[in-house]
Amino acid sequence: MQFRAAKKSASDVYINEPVETDKDGNALTLMDLIDDGIDIHEQVDILIRSRQLYGFLRECLDERELDIIIYRYGLYGSKPHTQNETAKKMGISRSYVSRLEKKAIGKLKKMFDNASI
């Protein structure tokens, strides 16, 4: 019975088990070989902050500020645009877009700062 169990697990490969060595003689695991270079912790943090951002957008911005931020930064899957393009679309000056954008970003930053406490 024990031999059967050993035979079944003989072909098992574990992700942290050394499978090779590098040119310096260091052991390489399967995890090292399949690593794509993306930091999973950073990806999770970005996802969490993105969800927070989308929640904060509707919570603290007025309609015009929201339209400008969405159009400028390409949120909700749209393409990002310049301040000039945003100004033309909104029918206002580029400098006014800049002021509204700065004000909206300030509000969002304040929301993030308060959420971190």
KAZIVEN-V197381 format. One record per backbone hydrogen bond with DSSP energy under -0.5 kcal/mol. NH is the residue of the N-H (numbers start at 0). CO is the residue of the C=O. If there is no record, write none. Layout:
nh=NH co=CO
nh=NH co=CO
This chain:
nh=4 co=0
nh=5 co=1
nh=6 co=2
nh=7 co=3
nh=8 co=4
nh=9 co=5
nh=9 co=6
nh=11 co=8
nh=16 co=13
nh=18 co=27
nh=19 co=27
nh=21 co=25
nh=24 co=21
nh=27 co=19
nh=29 co=16
nh=30 co=14
nh=32 co=28
nh=33 co=29
nh=34 co=30
nh=39 co=37
nh=42 co=38
nh=43 co=39
nh=44 co=40
nh=45 co=41
nh=46 co=42
nh=47 co=43
nh=48 co=44
nh=49 co=45
nh=50 co=46
nh=51 co=47
nh=52 co=48
nh=53 co=49
nh=54 co=50
nh=55 co=51
nh=56 co=52
nh=57 co=53
nh=58 co=54
nh=59 co=55
nh=60 co=56
nh=65 co=61
nh=66 co=62
nh=67 co=63
nh=68 co=64
nh=69 co=65
nh=70 co=66
nh=71 co=67
nh=72 co=68
nh=73 co=69
nh=74 co=69
nh=77 co=74
nh=80 co=70
nh=80 co=71
nh=85 co=81
nh=86 co=82
nh=87 co=83
nh=88 co=84
nh=89 co=85
nh=90 co=86
nh=91 co=86
nh=96 co=92
nh=97 co=93
nh=98 co=94
nh=99 co=95
nh=100 co=96
nh=101 co=97
nh=102 co=98
nh=103 co=99
nh=104 co=100
nh=105 co=101
nh=106 co=102
nh=107 co=103
nh=108 co=104
nh=109 co=105
nh=110 co=106
nh=111 co=107
nh=112 co=108
nh=113 co=109
nh=114 co=110
nh=115 co=111
nh=116 co=112
